[in-house]
Amino acid sequence: MSVRLYIGNLPQTFESKELEALLGSIGAGIRFKAVFDRDTGACRGFGFANVEDEKVADALIEKLNGHDFNGNSLRVERSERRDSNNGGGRRGGSSSNSNSQGSSRKEVKKVVHSDAPNEAAPDPRWAGELSKLKELLANQKTAV
């Protein structure tokens, strides 16, 4: 099984062949893919390497973590694989599974507010509009 490594603190402008040569000098079977910004097309400063051999992955972490690459100190570590169901990252996904049914959704206690009209007091957000409508209706009834 291949090992996925996170390689961070990459310069925004760099030659991928230069980095691939650096990775290839440590071992064979390393595939690297940088992550680019959709709008600008510039490197977002990180990428992922897939390494076929566990020992090569360990050697890569040991030799390149903190290594100077085009003026930046590289950060190399193992990447945790993200399940396709949990959403992961900034979108609020969680890999912890607290639901006994085997679902990957995070259990959330929700407070439910009733939309039923309260006869005692109108919704304060619409109080001004409601009074205008009542006035219009009253004027229409008297005009007929």
Buried (B, 14 or more C-beta within 10 A) or exposed (E): EBBBBBBBEBBEEBEEEEBBEBBEEBBEEBEBEBEEEEEEEEBBBBBBBBBBBEEBBBBBBEBBBEEEBEEBEBBBEEBEEEEEEBBBEEEEBEEEBEEEEEEBBBEEEEEEEEEEEEEEEBEEEEEEEEEEEEEEEEEEEEEE
